[in-house]
Amino acid sequence: MRRFLLLAHRVPVNGAFTLNDLAGGAGRMDEVARVVSTAFTLSNDLRRDTELTILFEAEPAPAARQIRLEGARLRHLNPDERSTAALLKNALVRSIPMEHDVEASPGLVVGPVEPAEAIRTFALEPGAFWLSEGGIPLRALTGTGDGFAAILSDPTDPPPNELEFLRSTGIPRVSLGPVSMRSSQCVDVLHNEFDLRAAARAPARAASAGPVGSP
């Protein structure tokens, strides 16, 4: 399984933003929507082995919210950022009076969350790492198998207290290269790298299985 945790720092948690200003008043919801699209969409299908959790932490606001999208069950996701932003906005608005998780649409679950606990829990996932400039190169990262659990931030850098908390989890810091990229581009690079790793392992797995009918 490939898992992402996106830390969204500026999107109004109550969904009180217009779809006509995604890059401004919506707190860079444009890039959040691009992350969603990049995480799941393929040429003619969706990645069913992927989950994305978005942690909305903007203040002042009601309690923080998280949206979890499950590729295996996801529906109604189109590749354009406006319709994706509308899907997320509607989920946030629907969750405001709720004190528990609710499935706002197939494969999309929204609810209140305690941010530090959510990050701590995610950091315990197999193959967890944190995307950060100055970390170890991605291609030097080993031992994750076919899946991973990557924490990344929206265009706003994590504040000092969140940075300190991320360091305290003890998970590896991983860098994707010498050039700072957008969050959605980071997702693309990660998928591509692990697609290549999976393809390279496929012949070895087929060889180890032996011929059909062998004991």
Beta strands, then each sheet from edge to edge (+ up, - down):
strand 1: 2-8
strand 2: 50-56
strand 3: 65-70
strand 4: 102-105
strand 5: 108-112
strand 6: 128-137
strand 7: 148-153
strand 8: 173-175
sheet 1: 4+ 5- 3+ 2- 1- 7- 6- 8-
end
